[in-house]
Amino acid sequence: MSLALVTMSHSPLLEYADPPAEVADAVQGAFDTARAFVKDYDPTLVVSFAPDHYNGFFYDLMPPFCIGYEAVGVGDYGTAEGPLNVPAERAEELAQWVAERDIDVAISRRMEVDHGAIQPLEILFGGIDAVPTIPVFVNGVAKPFVTMRRVRRLGEAIGAFLTTFEDERVLVLGSGGLSHDPPVPQWATADDAARAMLLSGRHPTAVARQARQQRVIDTAKAFAAGTAAIQDLNPAWDQALMATLASGDLSPIDAMTPEQMAKDAGNSSHEVRTWVAAFAALGAAGPYDVAYSFYRPIREYIAGFGVMAARTAP
């Protein structure tokens, strides 16, 4: 059994923003390096930790974690729409394993996933059904948030399960973050229309989805111009977190609190929970080496943009 990892920021603005050519080239170079790493590893199974942005999970029922036995992409921001290649029996075995290790996790027999889960699959594999993939939703937008310790323990439990495979090359994905504060409504300050979307806004009309996406695109343009009323990026925070993840000792992350994370790195910094879970899963298989690390703060994407690749040490 071998285990490898790729974590990456995602952004709905990849196809809608126009950063300087040097920045766009650097991001594409990072994607090329990650693709080469994955091609060389040639995974037979992917476990994908990803958040949702009120496209598949809503406040009518918001679990902290959910394992998908089946999954479909919703097609937001031009990402692929349709079914993922989910090995249902393996997903069920995973959920049972995690439950027996005192980690409460929901399951879904028809998980709906958005660009947060789809972008890495498209970037790394060219499609959403190229490699069998078990999707693991990690709440990164909706209060209340579980402790970072619990996120780490989820990752460790999943990693321990993956170490039982003798016939698989497993790639663990973590998609989200880093510091960013996009215009995602917060329940406490949302108006009635926004609360209705946060509560149960599934399957919006094409017009409604386009209007929602255009608000984000417009905010990104204003943020790049320095006129948006959203929190700034925090490169120091991003790079410190990446250094901790690379170190192999994730225990300092346990002390991170939702309140301080939002204050330091924006309301959507909670998406880094996917990175923590992914690295914890990798660490459960033993010491690991980081093969590649990339970081740029990119205002056009409203994101501290990072990519990391790692493998368990020989």
Secondary structure as UniProt FT lines:
FT   STRAND          2..8
FT   TURN            12..16
FT   HELIX           21..41
FT   STRAND          45..50
FT   TURN            59..60
FT   STRAND          65..68
FT   STRAND          71..74
FT   HELIX           76..78
FT   STRAND          81..83
FT   HELIX           88..99
FT   TURN            100..102
FT   STRAND          106..108
FT   STRAND          111..113
FT   HELIX           115..125
FT   STRAND          133..138
FT   HELIX           148..162
FT   TURN            163..164
FT   STRAND          169..175
FT   TURN            187..189
FT   HELIX           192..200
FT   HELIX           206..225
FT   HELIX           235..247
FT   HELIX           251..255
FT   HELIX           258..265
FT   TURN            267..268
FT   HELIX           269..272
FT   HELIX           273..284
FT   STRAND          288..298
FT   HELIX           299..301
FT   STRAND          303..312
//
